[in-house]
């Protein structure tokens, strides 16, 4: 017996879903899964739904759920309708289990945990399969005791179940490997395996795009679809993300939660691009816009090999997105990053200054942290306190050059060309190169020796502030 009956009817609307368990944060692997589902649905005019699989009540706190919602919102992945709680649908899951019982697709099993363990111990000792085979599978209801029971799926014992997977291809499972899984526990609560299928069916999910650690589950879940006569969705099991060393992603590899990437200063657009490219490709395109990703994304472009997290590539992609970002949008990202890292909010004057300087700040900045560091000259207050290197640059000869430069700046037209000419004239008059006066200028204007161009800084802060900072340094 096989099943390749994925419902690929062209008239069926595309509906995808992201169904995380609330663990306290949005895992970076989960974020990529959510992104793939979002891209596939949004690129086809379909729906992207969110379901919180919160049946584990010990771990499922409102705070844990909120962390997932916040992570998705920060990443820019919007979903249709309200987020669905799996726990709140327990009654519906039980209803389906009872329907399967009534149709003969499931049965009551009265075996105790001790009996099941004894069966498995005996099977291990004899080298047999430890998949439990219940003696109650074909029992006469008249022989049923008045005792607690679970409801088990009556899985086929012969033939095979085939998953026609959009990423993994045809994956075959011998039915002798599939057990009569429990659908409803003795206390009447549904199992995860049942709940997932019922929820996906009721939500109208057409494509189940998830990690390939769920591939084995698909073979068992397909049996529930078949038993209920429901259309089987298109399955697409994507390889997991590994660390740079090729091993499963873990804490030793660095950041795991999306909020950590936020605090490190990556922009949502940059992270979306990098995650989309992590395991999926469109030719040789590395950096692309959301519009391009929505147009290009398909399941055929997903590889079967695990993707490796590479922070150098992430930095490159992030820097490209910062460079091509709209200045006002980038300012918004910067303010969100400041809030996320607990730093003071920008004043109105600082916001204006940063926005004016943005074309100069975003050049070669790979993260919002680097952009913020480059904006230091705008955010500081007079008198500028030089750091150790900057203080050394303000030696007597350099201070003399700054004093000589001051009257030139007082009368110069405040354009980059005029400012460069004024500074170069003073340096050449002393037989020096431009760099000899540029370093003390950096120190006077920003208190640092690593800054944006001195001419960019002067244009941004203006004549009055430039002369005031030089006067402070030379006083």
Secondary structure, 3 states (H helix, E strand, C coil): CCCCCECCCCCCCCEEEECCCCCCCCEHHHHHHHHHHHHHHHCCCCEEEEEECCCCCCCCCHHHHHHHHHHHHHHCCCCCCCCEECHHHHHHHHHHHHHHHHHCCEEEECCCHHHHHHHHHHHHHHCCCCCCCCCCCCCCHHHCCCCCCEEEECCCCCCEEEEEECCCEEEEEEHHHCCCCEEECCCCCECHHHHHHHHHHHCCCCEEEEEHHHHHHHHHHHHHHHHHCCCECEEEEECCEECCCCCECCHHHCCCEHHHHHHCCCCHHHHHHHHHHCCECCCCCCCCCHHHHHHHCCHHHECCCCEECCHHHHHHHHHHHHHHCCHHHHHHHHHHHHHHCCCCCCCHHHHHHHHHHHHHHCCCCCCHHHHHHHCHHHHCCCCCCCCHHHHHHCCHHHHHHHHHHHHHHHHCCCCHHHHHHHHHHHHHHCCCCHHHHHHHHHHHHHCCCCCCCHHHHHHHHHHHHHHHHHHHHHC
